[in-house]
Amino acid sequence: MTTTIKNILFICTGNSCRSIMAEAILARLGGGRYCAYSAGSHPAGVVNPNTLELLAAKGHDIAGFSSKSWDGFTNPGAVEMDLIITVCDNAAGEACPIWLGHPENAHWPFPDPAVFRGSADEIRAHYAQIYERIDARIQKFLDDVEDIEDAG
């Protein structure tokens, strides 16, 4: 039996926190069945340092992460996505580009950790909380897909 690798693009406005976390988590949990990407409608240009610190602390290799535009996924020759998931309400409410291959869409809203204010320890804890919520949602997605495949 051949397993087709599914391409999933996580979108947020700035592509500096939530979508980067989601990309990292799915890359780890996807078991080679998924190829994770992330992009932003209005990319910040850099990944938030708090996000990188958290991902490194969780054991993710942070070398390849960058804040990039969703435009790179709409051009001819771009990787075709099977699923586009918005992880913030702002990006979900924007007019999205026409995606190659007409992928499925989903919306998993999470609070933006970049706007949280507090002490350094409170900020780290808040980022960790958002990471855990994204991790739980991706694990649920993977479990649901597995249940469907087992039933089929």
Backbone torsions as a table, in degrees:
resi	resn	phi	psi	omega
1	MET	NA	128.4	-179.7
2	THR	-95.2	131.7	177.5
3	THR	-99.2	126.0	176.8
4	THR	-85.7	130.0	177.2
5	ILE	-76.7	129.5	179.8
6	LYS	-96.5	135.2	177.2
7	ASN	-96.3	125.7	-179.7
8	ILE	-124.4	129.4	179.0
9	LEU	-111.1	122.6	175.2
10	PHE	-96.5	130.0	-176.7
11	ILE	-121.2	137.6	172.8
12	CYS	-140.1	171.0	-179.5
13	THR	-64.1	-58.1	-173.1
14	GLY	-91.8	-12.6	-176.0
15	ASN	48.4	50.4	-179.9
16	SER	-130.9	-13.3	-179.1
17	CYS	-134.1	-83.8	-170.7
18	ARG	-60.9	-47.1	-178.3
19	SER	-67.1	-33.4	176.5
20	ILE	-67.2	-43.9	177.2
21	MET	-59.0	-45.8	-178.2
22	ALA	-62.3	-42.4	177.6
23	GLU	-58.9	-46.3	-179.2
24	ALA	-63.9	-43.7	-177.1
25	ILE	-66.5	-47.3	-179.8
26	LEU	-65.2	-37.0	177.5
27	ALA	-58.2	-36.7	180.0
28	ARG	-77.9	-44.1	-172.7
29	LEU	-87.3	-17.3	-171.8
30	GLY	-69.6	-10.8	174.4
31	GLY	57.6	32.3	179.8
32	GLY	76.7	1.0	179.6
33	ARG	-91.4	-14.2	-177.5
34	TYR	-132.8	145.1	172.1
35	CYS	-114.2	117.5	-174.0
36	ALA	-97.5	140.7	177.1
37	TYR	-136.0	164.2	172.9
38	SER	-145.6	155.4	179.7
39	ALA	-161.2	170.1	179.0
40	GLY	-132.0	152.0	176.1
41	SER	-72.2	-33.9	176.4
42	HIS	-137.3	75.0	-171.9
43	PRO	-59.5	142.5	179.8
44	ALA	-69.5	-22.4	-179.2
45	GLY	94.8	-22.2	176.5
46	VAL	-141.9	149.8	174.9
47	VAL	-77.9	137.5	-179.7
48	ASN	-56.8	129.0	-178.9
49	PRO	-57.9	-32.7	177.9
50	ASN	-65.8	-35.8	177.3
51	THR	-65.5	-46.9	179.6
52	LEU	-62.2	-41.3	178.4
53	GLU	-61.0	-44.7	-179.9
54	LEU	-64.9	-47.2	-179.2
55	LEU	-61.2	-41.9	177.8
56	ALA	-62.3	-42.1	179.6
57	ALA	-64.6	-28.6	179.1
58	LYS	-86.3	1.8	176.1
59	GLY	90.1	10.8	177.3
60	HIS	-80.9	142.8	171.9
61	ASP	-77.9	115.2	-173.8
62	ILE	-95.3	3.1	-173.5
63	ALA	-59.5	-36.0	-172.6
64	GLY	-93.8	0.3	-175.5
65	PHE	-79.6	137.5	176.0
66	SER	-149.8	155.4	177.0
67	SER	-89.0	118.2	-174.8
68	LYS	-137.4	161.1	-178.2
69	SER	-81.0	148.9	174.7
70	TRP	-67.6	-15.3	178.6
71	ASP	-57.5	-32.8	179.7
72	GLY	-65.5	-12.0	-179.8
73	PHE	-106.0	7.3	-178.2
74	THR	-114.1	-10.6	-175.9
75	ASN	-79.7	151.6	174.0
76	PRO	-54.7	138.1	-178.1
77	GLY	90.8	-9.6	178.1
78	ALA	-70.8	158.3	175.7
79	VAL	-62.7	130.7	177.1
80	GLU	-81.7	132.7	-179.2
81	MET	-92.0	147.4	173.4
82	ASP	-94.3	-26.6	-178.2
83	LEU	-149.8	133.9	174.0
84	ILE	-112.9	125.0	-179.8
85	ILE	-121.2	118.2	172.9
86	THR	-85.7	136.9	-177.9
87	VAL	-114.8	11.2	174.0
88	CYS	-144.4	150.8	-177.5
89	ASP	-66.8	-34.8	-179.4
90	ASN	-61.1	-49.6	-179.5
91	ALA	-65.4	-35.1	-179.6
92	ALA	-66.1	-29.8	-177.9
93	GLY	-87.0	-5.7	-179.0
94	GLU	-86.2	157.0	174.2
95	ALA	-70.7	114.9	-178.1
96	CYS	-83.9	154.5	176.0
97	PRO	-70.0	171.1	173.9
98	ILE	-81.8	119.0	-177.2
99	TRP	-88.5	140.6	175.4
100	LEU	-62.6	136.9	175.9
101	GLY	80.9	-1.8	178.6
102	HIS	50.6	63.3	-177.4
103	PRO	-70.1	163.2	171.6
104	GLU	-67.5	158.8	178.8
105	ASN	-128.8	147.8	175.2
106	ALA	-145.2	157.7	178.4
107	HIS	-129.2	117.6	177.2
108	TRP	-120.7	89.7	-176.0
109	PRO	-75.6	135.4	175.0
110	PHE	-132.8	146.4	176.7
111	PRO	-62.0	149.2	179.2
112	ASP	-81.0	112.0	-179.4
113	PRO	-68.1	-21.3	-177.6
114	ALA	-66.3	-22.6	-178.9
115	VAL	-91.7	-7.3	-179.9
116	PHE	-68.3	138.1	178.2
117	ARG	-120.1	139.5	179.0
118	GLY	170.5	-169.9	177.0
119	SER	-69.0	168.2	179.0
120	ALA	-57.8	-41.4	179.2
121	ASP	-67.2	-39.5	178.2
122	GLU	-65.6	-39.9	178.5
123	ILE	-64.1	-45.8	177.8
124	ARG	-59.5	-42.1	179.8
125	ALA	-65.0	-38.4	179.8
126	HIS	-66.7	-44.2	177.0
127	TYR	-60.5	-41.8	179.3
128	ALA	-62.9	-38.9	179.1
129	GLN	-64.3	-43.5	178.7
130	ILE	-65.1	-43.3	177.2
131	TYR	-55.4	-47.3	-177.9
132	GLU	-63.8	-37.3	178.0
133	ARG	-66.3	-42.3	178.3
134	ILE	-65.8	-43.5	178.1
135	ASP	-57.6	-45.6	-179.7
136	ALA	-63.8	-39.7	-179.1
137	ARG	-68.1	-40.7	178.5
138	ILE	-67.9	-39.8	177.3
139	GLN	-62.3	-40.2	177.2
140	LYS	-62.8	-43.8	177.5
141	PHE	-57.5	-48.4	-179.0
142	LEU	-64.2	-39.8	177.6
143	ASP	-64.7	-41.5	179.4
144	ASP	-63.9	-43.3	177.6
145	VAL	-61.4	-43.2	179.4
146	GLU	-62.6	-42.3	178.6
147	ASP	-61.7	-40.8	179.1
148	ILE	-65.3	-43.8	-180.0
149	GLU	-65.2	-38.7	179.1
150	ASP	-66.4	-34.9	-178.8
151	ALA	-76.2	-23.8	-175.5
152	GLY	-79.5	NA	NA
